[in-house]
Amino acid sequence: MLNAKIFEELSAKLSSAANSGPAKDIEKNMRALLAQGFSKLDLVTREEFDVQSQVLARTREKLTALEVRVAELEAQRK
């Protein structure tokens, strides 16, 4: 029982030290630098990419249907 309490206290102290120490500041600064770098690139979010993929798939389906229809009309004309 005593050992579990010691481990819990040690874990809490280590967690507190990690959250308030220089490592946390470095992580925060690195995230800010990465965010700034990514904002300069011409990137899209995953959600935007998925939406555009769905639009493209529907457009391809419509194009295929139109190609079939044009082929039918050309065959009737001959």
CORBEL-V722055 format. One record per backbone hydrogen bond with DSSP energy under -0.5 kcal/mol. CO is the residue of the C=O (numbers start at 1). NH is the residue of the N-H. If there is no record, write none. Layout:
BEGIN
co->{CO;CO}
nh->{NH;NH}
END
This chain:
BEGIN
co->{1;2;3;4;5;6;7;8;9;10;11;12;13;14;15;16;17;21;21;22;23;24;25;26;27;28;29;30;31;32;33;34;35;36;37;37;38;41;45;46;47;48;49;50;51;52;53;54;55;56;57;58;59;60;61;62;63;64;65;66;67;68;69;70;71;72;73;74}
nh->{5;6;7;8;9;10;11;12;13;14;15;16;17;18;19;20;21;24;25;26;27;28;29;30;31;32;33;34;35;36;37;38;39;40;40;41;41;43;49;50;51;52;53;54;55;56;57;58;59;60;61;62;63;64;65;66;67;68;69;70;71;72;73;74;75;76;77;78}
END
